[in-house]
Amino acid sequence: MKPTNTVQAILDALASQQQQGETSLIVRIEPNLIQDVVNGLPGYRKLFAPIVPGLTDPMPIYEAYEQVRQAEETMQSVLLLVKCNTTQEFRDALDRMALDRMQS
């Protein structure tokens, strides 16, 4: 669950979790990978959540993810914990993604 730097590394981490029989797929990513993950993980329902080390309590995030995962079992869901220094860093990454889509 440590941060990964490429979509291929994320796919490898997900494959490893699935081979181990995990049903809850969770990966940590850096904020700059959000757009790549959106484009590079077709077939997965992607849930993003910002994590600020030392400040964020992940338990409510895990609980919400499990509810979503169990409610829609026909589609594989992955929880992507976006490791940020501040929640603003997460917002900025989402804003950049929205701007990129508008310019495309």
N, C-alpha and C positions, 0 to 999 in steps of 0.2 A: 504493500500500500504506500510505498514511498514515491515521491514525485518522479514522473517520467518525462523525457524530453522529446519524444516523437510519438506519432500516432501508432507506428509499428510496435514500439515498446508498450504502448497501452494495449494493443491487440494481443501481444504476447502475454502480458500480465492477466488479461481477461481469460485467455486460453488456459493459462496455468491454473487460475482459480477454478475454472470449469472442470479441468482434469482432476482436480482434488475434490470434486463433488460439491463445491460451493454453489449455493443458489443466490446468495447476496453478492453481487459483483460490485466491488468498490475499488476505485483507483484515485490516487492523488495526482493532480496536474498543476502546472504553472499557469498563471493567468493568460500568458501569450499563446497558449495552446487551445483556448476555447474554440475559436473558429475552425481550426484544423480538426478538432474532435467532432464538431457539428458535421463537417463535411466527410470525415474519414471513418465514421462508425455507423454506416447504414444498417438498418435492421435492429438497432438498439434504441430503446427509449432512454434518453439521456437526461439525468437530473443533475444539475450543477448546484453546488453549495459552497459559499466562501468559508474558508477555515483560516482564522488568524491564530497561529500557535500561541498557546498560553492564555488566550482570551475566549476562544469559541468552545462552548460545550457541545460536543458532537452527538450526544445522546438524542436530543430532539430531532436532529437531522437523520440519524439512523432509523428512528421510529417512524418518521414521515416516509422515508424511503421504503421501509418494509410494508407500510400500508399501501403505497402505490404499487410496489412489486406484486403483492398478493392480490390486489384488486384487478390487475391486468396480467394474468399469468400467460396469456397467449403471446405476448411480446416480451423479449428479454429486456430487462431494465438494468442500467448501470448507474451507480452513484459516482459522480466525479467531484471529488473534494478539491476545490481550487485553493491552493496554498497561497495566501496573500499576507502582506505585512500590515495592511489596513483593509477595511471593507471598501474604502474608496478605490483602492487598486482594482477590486473586483468590478465595481461600477464602471470604472474607466475602461476596462477590458470589454465589457458589454457595450459601452458607448462606441468604442472603435469598431466592434463587430457590426453594430447597426449602421454606422457611417459607411463601412465597406459595402454593405448590402445596398444602401441607397445609391452609391456611386457605380454599382455594377449594372 
